[in-house]
């Protein structure tokens, strides 16, 4: 006797500016147990330049109740095109907003409205997207994301002071010397990551795959961020959406880990300023609660999504 697969996975690409954006749609093969309709969820990965793999478990966590989940790799990383010989100013926030709009317009599964979830940089992008294109977005989930890069940097530099003195000294020496490509500096970055990026040791395979892909092509990350999470020298260094947050008019959930590299000062403007926003902190987690405390993540975020599924049905 054969068992029907719980999900069907469809993959493909859409054209964008002469390049290709890769996407993955995870669809349930059966109706939810309660028979309720579920709006699809569109997931935006972090970086920029760190492909979607580490967010792939979200399809299992938030699709288990019968929800379609859409992932994609942003231009310049993963399975999407890696434009070569483009100037540094090619990589802009507006580029990624335009790419996302193009994807939304091309995928029929999103045509009836969708929830939008952004993790880290993905939350920054999600806030920019919903300000530019609020139509179709039924709710917004901002995971481990800053509302301002200056606030992010202030927070990550404070976290750096919690690391051993020799790690701090290594970081300072290599940043001053401009030798952030050195193995010593990268080892110090890894210490930071294990405290404030993901506390699961060894890293889950999906996260390891995303980090390996970043190592293989760090172009977008280094152009827009810089050499590390706490030494931001790229084009995003002055980015902020704080002054525009009152214009976000969709229900919003802001989540972060207790030991997140996105510190409370960096994400609280979302919770305090978006008119219909609430927040939740996952105790014991860092920057990837969906990998560290998956059951709690599914309960909190899944419950939020189901609330706004129900409101859409009643309207």
One Martini backbone bead per residue (centre of mass of N, CA, C, O) as a GRO file, in nm:
protein
  315
    1UNK     BB    1   0.094   0.037   0.025
    2UNK     BB    2   0.052   0.367  -0.055
    3UNK     BB    3   0.162   0.695   0.031
    4UNK     BB    4   0.080   1.005   0.032
    5UNK     BB    5   0.222   1.280  -0.002
    6UNK     BB    6   0.215   1.571   0.188
    7UNK     BB    7   0.384   1.702  -0.050
    8UNK     BB    8   0.447   1.943  -0.312
    9UNK     BB    9   0.723   2.018  -0.530
   10UNK     BB   10   0.801   2.329  -0.689
   11UNK     BB   11   1.020   2.434  -0.952
   12UNK     BB   12   1.174   2.752  -1.069
   13UNK     BB   13   1.168   3.031  -1.304
   14UNK     BB   14   1.214   3.385  -1.346
   15UNK     BB   15   1.225   3.668  -1.513
   16UNK     BB   16   1.500   3.924  -1.458
   17UNK     BB   17   1.679   4.151  -1.615
   18UNK     BB   18   1.806   3.890  -1.778
   19UNK     BB   19   1.745   3.696  -1.552
   20UNK     BB   20   1.712   3.455  -1.270
   21UNK     BB   21   1.450   3.343  -1.051
   22UNK     BB   22   1.435   3.124  -0.794
   23UNK     BB   23   1.188   2.870  -0.697
   24UNK     BB   24   0.979   2.734  -0.416
   25UNK     BB   25   0.695   2.508  -0.382
   26UNK     BB   26   0.504   2.413  -0.094
   27UNK     BB   27   0.246   2.172  -0.111
   28UNK     BB   28  -0.033   2.054  -0.010
   29UNK     BB   29  -0.230   1.740  -0.055
   30UNK     BB   30  -0.413   1.836   0.187
   31UNK     BB   31  -0.639   1.926   0.386
   32UNK     BB   32  -0.706   2.058   0.657
   33UNK     BB   33  -0.848   1.935   0.941
   34UNK     BB   34  -1.045   2.203   0.960
   35UNK     BB   35  -1.100   2.307   0.649
   36UNK     BB   36  -0.928   2.552   0.618
   37UNK     BB   37  -0.807   2.823   0.485
   38UNK     BB   38  -0.481   2.904   0.345
   39UNK     BB   39  -0.251   3.123   0.321
   40UNK     BB   40   0.020   3.198   0.178
   41UNK     BB   41   0.381   3.181   0.220
   42UNK     BB   42   0.642   3.426   0.202
   43UNK     BB   43   0.998   3.385   0.194
   44UNK     BB   44   1.272   3.581   0.328
   45UNK     BB   45   1.595   3.595   0.315
   46UNK     BB   46   1.907   3.661   0.400
   47UNK     BB   47   2.201   3.895   0.446
   48UNK     BB   48   2.284   3.954   0.169
   49UNK     BB   49   2.359   3.635  -0.002
   50UNK     BB   50   2.184   3.414   0.162
   51UNK     BB   51   2.038   3.150   0.103
   52UNK     BB   52   1.736   2.968   0.174
   53UNK     BB   53   1.802   2.695   0.318
   54UNK     BB   54   1.776   2.784   0.631
   55UNK     BB   55   1.447   2.831   0.573
   56UNK     BB   56   1.318   2.556   0.490
   57UNK     BB   57   1.183   2.456   0.766
   58UNK     BB   58   0.933   2.646   0.747
   59UNK     BB   59   0.762   2.456   0.571
   60UNK     BB   60   0.716   2.251   0.803
   61UNK     BB   61   0.618   2.439   1.038
   62UNK     BB   62   0.394   2.622   0.850
   63UNK     BB   63   0.277   2.366   0.661
   64UNK     BB   64   0.142   2.144   0.852
   65UNK     BB   65  -0.161   2.296   0.830
   66UNK     BB   66  -0.193   2.352   0.500
   67UNK     BB   67   0.044   2.535   0.384
   68UNK     BB   68   0.174   2.735   0.154
   69UNK     BB   69   0.528   2.760   0.057
   70UNK     BB   70   0.754   3.027  -0.038
   71UNK     BB   71   1.062   3.021  -0.203
   72UNK     BB   72   1.374   3.212  -0.261
   73UNK     BB   73   1.640   3.335  -0.459
   74UNK     BB   74   1.824   3.587  -0.469
   75UNK     BB   75   1.998   3.773  -0.643
   76UNK     BB   76   2.336   3.637  -0.628
   77UNK     BB   77   2.216   3.353  -0.522
   78UNK     BB   78   2.226   3.036  -0.542
   79UNK     BB   79   1.991   2.948  -0.805
   80UNK     BB   80   2.032   3.209  -0.905
   81UNK     BB   81   2.158   3.454  -1.054
   82UNK     BB   82   2.511   3.565  -1.120
   83UNK     BB   83   2.611   3.853  -1.178
   84UNK     BB   84   2.854   3.971  -1.394
   85UNK     BB   85   3.016   4.262  -1.416
   86UNK     BB   86   2.893   4.445  -1.199
   87UNK     BB   87   2.837   4.704  -1.029
   88UNK     BB   88   2.799   4.788  -0.704
   89UNK     BB   89   2.531   4.971  -0.769
   90UNK     BB   90   2.340   4.730  -0.843
   91UNK     BB   91   2.319   4.676  -0.530
   92UNK     BB   92   1.990   4.721  -0.416
   93UNK     BB   93   1.698   4.757  -0.265
   94UNK     BB   94   1.529   4.813  -0.523
   95UNK     BB   95   1.603   4.557  -0.669
   96UNK     BB   96   1.470   4.355  -0.460
   97UNK     BB   97   1.188   4.473  -0.478
   98UNK     BB   98   1.152   4.423  -0.782
   99UNK     BB   99   1.198   4.119  -0.776
  100UNK     BB  100   0.962   4.052  -0.588
  101UNK     BB  101   0.735   4.169  -0.759
  102UNK     BB  102   0.785   3.986  -1.000
  103UNK     BB  103   0.723   3.723  -0.851
  104UNK     BB  104   0.436   3.784  -0.758
  105UNK     BB  105   0.325   3.831  -1.052
  106UNK     BB  106   0.409   3.523  -1.156
  107UNK     BB  107   0.257   3.384  -0.909
  108UNK     BB  108  -0.049   3.243  -0.872
  109UNK     BB  109  -0.045   3.161  -0.562
  110UNK     BB  110  -0.044   3.493  -0.484
  111UNK     BB  111  -0.303   3.640  -0.607
  112UNK     BB  112  -0.498   3.619  -0.326
  113UNK     BB  113  -0.279   3.644  -0.125
  114UNK     BB  114  -0.035   3.702   0.153
  115UNK     BB  115   0.218   3.613   0.350
  116UNK     BB  116   0.504   3.788   0.505
  117UNK     BB  117   0.844   3.660   0.552
  118UNK     BB  118   1.130   3.792   0.730
  119UNK     BB  119   1.484   3.723   0.759
  120UNK     BB  120   1.651   3.966   0.856
  121UNK     BB  121   1.705   4.105   0.572
  122UNK     BB  122   1.419   4.008   0.490
  123UNK     BB  123   1.279   4.218   0.680
  124UNK     BB  124   1.380   4.467   0.543
  125UNK     BB  125   1.257   4.399   0.268
  126UNK     BB  126   0.963   4.367   0.362
  127UNK     BB  127   0.924   4.660   0.453
  128UNK     BB  128   0.982   4.784   0.176
  129UNK     BB  129   0.766   4.634   0.017
  130UNK     BB  130   0.504   4.721   0.179
  131UNK     BB  131   0.546   5.023   0.116
  132UNK     BB  132   0.536   4.987  -0.205
  133UNK     BB  133   0.339   4.694  -0.186
  134UNK     BB  134   0.053   4.633  -0.014
  135UNK     BB  135  -0.069   4.462  -0.209
  136UNK     BB  136  -0.155   4.128  -0.087
  137UNK     BB  137  -0.068   4.186   0.204
  138UNK     BB  138  -0.194   4.041   0.508
  139UNK     BB  139   0.091   3.987   0.649
  140UNK     BB  140   0.367   4.039   0.892
  141UNK     BB  141   0.697   3.885   0.939
  142UNK     BB  142   0.961   3.971   1.172
  143UNK     BB  143   1.282   3.810   1.176
  144UNK     BB  144   1.560   3.921   1.313
  145UNK     BB  145   1.521   4.243   1.259
  146UNK     BB  146   1.613   4.553   1.151
  147UNK     BB  147   1.530   4.910   1.129
  148UNK     BB  148   1.853   4.962   1.159
  149UNK     BB  149   2.189   4.965   1.103
  150UNK     BB  150   2.299   5.139   1.332
  151UNK     BB  151   2.153   4.966   1.549
  152UNK     BB  152   2.283   4.699   1.478
  153UNK     BB  153   2.582   4.781   1.523
  154UNK     BB  154   2.555   4.861   1.815
  155UNK     BB  155   2.470   4.576   1.905
  156UNK     BB  156   2.706   4.397   1.793
  157UNK     BB  157   2.928   4.551   1.949
  158UNK     BB  158   2.823   4.475   2.226
  159UNK     BB  159   2.841   4.167   2.189
  160UNK     BB  160   3.149   4.156   2.144
  161UNK     BB  161   3.216   4.222   2.453
  162UNK     BB  162   3.127   3.913   2.542
  163UNK     BB  163   3.378   3.815   2.441
  164UNK     BB  164   3.671   3.720   2.442
  165UNK     BB  165   3.951   3.911   2.448
  166UNK     BB  166   4.100   3.767   2.209
  167UNK     BB  167   3.875   3.809   2.005
  168UNK     BB  168   3.860   4.115   2.014
  169UNK     BB  169   4.158   4.162   1.931
  170UNK     BB  170   4.143   4.028   1.656
  171UNK     BB  171   3.930   4.206   1.533
  172UNK     BB  172   4.067   4.482   1.570
  173UNK     BB  173   4.331   4.423   1.415
  174UNK     BB  174   4.204   4.345   1.133
  175UNK     BB  175   4.035   4.600   1.089
  176UNK     BB  176   4.275   4.800   1.099
  177UNK     BB  177   4.446   4.634   0.866
  178UNK     BB  178   4.251   4.501   0.642
  179UNK     BB  179   4.237   4.158   0.733
  180UNK     BB  180   3.938   4.007   0.703
  181UNK     BB  181   4.037   3.744   0.526
  182UNK     BB  182   4.147   3.605   0.750
  183UNK     BB  183   4.145   3.327   0.945
  184UNK     BB  184   4.131   3.467   1.220
  185UNK     BB  185   3.884   3.641   1.170
  186UNK     BB  186   3.690   3.409   1.090
  187UNK     BB  187   3.711   3.267   1.366
  188UNK     BB  188   3.587   3.501   1.526
  189UNK     BB  189   3.318   3.505   1.378
  190UNK     BB  190   3.238   3.215   1.464
  191UNK     BB  191   3.205   3.277   1.761
  192UNK     BB  192   2.976   3.474   1.725
  193UNK     BB  193   2.779   3.285   1.577
  194UNK     BB  194   2.754   3.069   1.816
  195UNK     BB  195   2.608   3.290   2.003
  196UNK     BB  196   2.413   3.485   1.777
  197UNK     BB  197   2.303   3.290   1.537
  198UNK     BB  198   2.374   2.971   1.634
  199UNK     BB  199   2.345   2.717   1.900
  200UNK     BB  200   2.374   2.488   1.715
  201UNK     BB  201   2.579   2.183   1.772
  202UNK     BB  202   2.597   2.152   1.497
  203UNK     BB  203   2.498   2.276   1.232
  204UNK     BB  204   2.260   2.272   1.038
  205UNK     BB  205   2.254   2.175   0.716
  206UNK     BB  206   2.109   2.427   0.597
  207UNK     BB  207   2.301   2.636   0.717
  208UNK     BB  208   2.566   2.524   0.603
  209UNK     BB  209   2.481   2.565   0.307
  210UNK     BB  210   2.450   2.874   0.313
  211UNK     BB  211   2.743   2.939   0.411
  212UNK     BB  212   2.887   2.800   0.174
  213UNK     BB  213   2.761   2.982  -0.046
  214UNK     BB  214   2.881   3.242   0.061
  215UNK     BB  215   3.178   3.161   0.030
  216UNK     BB  216   3.158   3.116  -0.284
  217UNK     BB  217   2.961   3.400  -0.293
  218UNK     BB  218   3.019   3.729  -0.145
  219UNK     BB  219   2.934   3.980  -0.310
  220UNK     BB  220   2.670   4.094  -0.183
  221UNK     BB  221   2.752   4.103   0.111
  222UNK     BB  222   3.011   4.283   0.080
  223UNK     BB  223   2.867   4.522  -0.059
  224UNK     BB  224   2.624   4.567   0.166
  225UNK     BB  225   2.792   4.499   0.434
  226UNK     BB  226   3.073   4.312   0.451
  227UNK     BB  227   3.284   4.117   0.658
  228UNK     BB  228   3.051   4.153   0.887
  229UNK     BB  229   2.805   4.192   1.134
  230UNK     BB  230   3.008   4.422   1.296
  231UNK     BB  231   3.143   4.523   1.000
  232UNK     BB  232   2.985   4.781   0.841
  233UNK     BB  233   3.073   4.897   0.493
  234UNK     BB  234   2.837   4.902   0.319
  235UNK     BB  235   2.546   5.023   0.159
  236UNK     BB  236   2.372   4.960   0.443
  237UNK     BB  237   2.492   5.136   0.684
  238UNK     BB  238   2.239   5.373   0.661
  239UNK     BB  239   1.998   5.212   0.693
  240UNK     BB  240   1.637   5.307   0.721
  241UNK     BB  241   1.275   5.271   0.845
  242UNK     BB  242   1.168   5.428   1.091
  243UNK     BB  243   1.015   5.685   0.961
  244UNK     BB  244   0.806   5.469   0.791
  245UNK     BB  245   0.637   5.277   0.984
  246UNK     BB  246   0.348   5.418   1.001
  247UNK     BB  247   0.286   5.311   0.689
  248UNK     BB  248   0.229   5.038   0.804
  249UNK     BB  249  -0.094   4.845   0.730
  250UNK     BB  250  -0.018   4.565   0.863
  251UNK     BB  251  -0.014   4.298   1.027
  252UNK     BB  252   0.239   4.247   1.294
  253UNK     BB  253   0.520   4.030   1.356
  254UNK     BB  254   0.774   4.029   1.612
  255UNK     BB  255   1.081   3.840   1.615
  256UNK     BB  256   1.315   3.698   1.864
  257UNK     BB  257   1.600   3.639   2.031
  258UNK     BB  258   1.753   3.664   2.329
  259UNK     BB  259   2.055   3.622   2.160
  260UNK     BB  260   2.042   3.822   1.937
  261UNK     BB  261   2.194   4.015   1.692
  262UNK     BB  262   1.914   4.130   1.710
  263UNK     BB  263   1.853   4.368   1.902
  264UNK     BB  264   1.613   4.536   2.064
  265UNK     BB  265   1.694   4.820   1.953
  266UNK     BB  266   1.657   4.721   1.647
  267UNK     BB  267   1.340   4.599   1.665
  268UNK     BB  268   1.145   4.789   1.834
  269UNK     BB  269   1.039   4.991   1.618
  270UNK     BB  270   0.838   4.798   1.499
  271UNK     BB  271   0.661   4.746   1.758
  272UNK     BB  272   0.619   5.065   1.832
  273UNK     BB  273   0.523   5.186   1.524
  274UNK     BB  274   0.352   4.987   1.417
  275UNK     BB  275   0.019   4.993   1.454
  276UNK     BB  276  -0.011   4.652   1.406
  277UNK     BB  277   0.184   4.535   1.661
  278UNK     BB  278   0.384   4.256   1.774
  279UNK     BB  279   0.577   4.064   2.025
  280UNK     BB  280   0.848   3.805   2.038
  281UNK     BB  281   1.054   3.615   2.266
  282UNK     BB  282   1.301   3.362   2.248
  283UNK     BB  283   1.406   3.169   2.478
  284UNK     BB  284   1.754   3.080   2.415
  285UNK     BB  285   1.778   3.221   2.155
  286UNK     BB  286   1.878   3.362   1.856
  287UNK     BB  287   1.882   3.422   1.505
  288UNK     BB  288   1.739   3.103   1.479
  289UNK     BB  289   1.455   2.991   1.602
  290UNK     BB  290   1.363   2.784   1.377
  291UNK     BB  291   1.622   2.596   1.475
  292UNK     BB  292   1.618   2.607   1.803
  293UNK     BB  293   1.275   2.657   1.847
  294UNK     BB  294   1.053   2.521   1.652
  295UNK     BB  295   0.791   2.478   1.817
  296UNK     BB  296   0.758   2.770   1.909
  297UNK     BB  297   0.757   2.899   1.634
  298UNK     BB  298   0.506   2.752   1.527
  299UNK     BB  299   0.309   2.855   1.740
  300UNK     BB  300   0.342   3.163   1.708
  301UNK     BB  301   0.336   3.202   1.397
  302UNK     BB  302   0.101   3.016   1.325
  303UNK     BB  303  -0.112   3.161   1.496
  304UNK     BB  304  -0.096   3.430   1.351
  305UNK     BB  305  -0.173   3.332   1.067
  306UNK     BB  306  -0.451   3.209   1.141
  307UNK     BB  307  -0.584   3.469   1.227
  308UNK     BB  308  -0.557   3.602   0.928
  309UNK     BB  309  -0.714   3.394   0.783
  310UNK     BB  310  -0.983   3.436   0.934
  311UNK     BB  311  -1.022   3.738   0.865
  312UNK     BB  312  -1.036   3.700   0.560
  313UNK     BB  313  -1.295   3.518   0.565
  314UNK     BB  314  -1.480   3.745   0.716
  315UNK     BB  315  -1.456   3.984   0.485
   0.00000   0.00000   0.00000
